[in-house]
Amino acid sequence: MGAFNLGAAAGSVIGSAIVAAGALRWTGLAGAVLSLIGLALTYLVLPRTRTSAKDAAHEASVT
């Protein structure tokens, strides 16, 4: 929950800085870049498990 609030605050600061600079046409690009950064960070944080096809087949037959 804290990361969500931090992201919202950072987006507001960056967006208001862009608006104050008079570069309204760049707000969409800034939003897209921030979204991609969030997606990349989410990918890095999510746990990854490695299972072979043999292990997956065994788990499927057991359950």
C-alpha positions as a Markdown table, in Angstrom:
| # | Residue | x | y | z |
|---|---|---|---|---|
| 1 | Met | 0.0 | 0.0 | 0.0 |
| 2 | Gly | 2.9 | 2.4 | 0.7 |
| 3 | Ala | 4.4 | 1.8 | -2.7 |
| 4 | Phe | 1.1 | 2.7 | -4.3 |
| 5 | Asn | 0.9 | 5.9 | -2.4 |
| 6 | Leu | 4.5 | 6.7 | -3.2 |
| 7 | Gly | 3.9 | 6.1 | -6.9 |
| 8 | Ala | 0.8 | 8.4 | -6.9 |
| 9 | Ala | 2.8 | 11.1 | -5.1 |
| 10 | Ala | 5.7 | 10.8 | -7.5 |
| 11 | Gly | 3.4 | 10.9 | -10.5 |
| 12 | Ser | 1.7 | 14.0 | -9.2 |
| 13 | Val | 5.0 | 15.8 | -8.6 |
| 14 | Ile | 6.3 | 14.9 | -12.1 |
| 15 | Gly | 3.0 | 15.8 | -13.7 |
| 16 | Ser | 2.8 | 19.1 | -12.0 |
| 17 | Ala | 6.4 | 19.9 | -12.9 |
| 18 | Ile | 5.6 | 19.2 | -16.6 |
| 19 | Val | 2.5 | 21.3 | -16.5 |
| 20 | Ala | 4.3 | 24.2 | -14.8 |
| 21 | Ala | 7.0 | 24.0 | -17.5 |
| 22 | Gly | 4.3 | 24.5 | -20.1 |
| 23 | Ala | 5.0 | 21.2 | -21.8 |
| 24 | Leu | 1.5 | 19.7 | -21.6 |
| 25 | Arg | 2.0 | 17.6 | -24.7 |
| 26 | Trp | 4.6 | 15.5 | -22.8 |
| 27 | Thr | 2.3 | 14.4 | -20.0 |
| 28 | Gly | 1.1 | 11.3 | -21.9 |
| 29 | Leu | 4.6 | 10.3 | -22.6 |
| 30 | Ala | 5.7 | 10.8 | -19.0 |
| 31 | Gly | 2.7 | 8.7 | -17.9 |
| 32 | Ala | 3.6 | 5.9 | -20.3 |
| 33 | Val | 7.3 | 5.9 | -19.1 |
| 34 | Leu | 6.2 | 5.8 | -15.5 |
| 35 | Ser | 3.9 | 2.9 | -16.2 |
| 36 | Leu | 6.7 | 0.9 | -17.9 |
| 37 | Ile | 9.0 | 1.6 | -15.0 |
| 38 | Gly | 6.3 | 0.3 | -12.6 |
| 39 | Leu | 5.8 | -2.8 | -14.8 |
| 40 | Ala | 9.6 | -3.5 | -14.8 |
| 41 | Leu | 9.8 | -3.1 | -11.1 |
| 42 | Thr | 6.9 | -5.5 | -10.6 |
| 43 | Tyr | 8.6 | -8.0 | -12.8 |
| 44 | Leu | 11.8 | -7.7 | -10.7 |
| 45 | Val | 10.0 | -8.1 | -7.4 |
| 46 | Leu | 7.7 | -11.1 | -8.3 |
| 47 | Pro | 9.1 | -14.4 | -7.2 |
| 48 | Arg | 10.1 | -16.8 | -9.9 |
| 49 | Thr | 9.9 | -20.5 | -9.6 |
| 50 | Arg | 11.5 | -23.0 | -11.8 |
| 51 | Thr | 9.8 | -26.3 | -12.4 |
| 52 | Ser | 10.6 | -28.8 | -15.1 |
| 53 | Ala | 7.9 | -30.3 | -17.3 |
| 54 | Lys | 8.5 | -33.6 | -15.5 |
| 55 | Asp | 7.8 | -32.0 | -12.1 |
| 56 | Ala | 4.7 | -30.3 | -13.4 |
| 57 | Ala | 3.3 | -33.5 | -14.8 |
| 58 | His | 4.0 | -35.3 | -11.5 |
| 59 | Glu | 2.1 | -32.6 | -9.6 |
| 60 | Ala | -0.8 | -32.8 | -12.0 |
| 61 | Ser | -1.1 | -36.5 | -11.6 |
| 62 | Val | -0.9 | -36.4 | -7.8 |
| 63 | Thr | -3.7 | -33.9 | -7.3 |
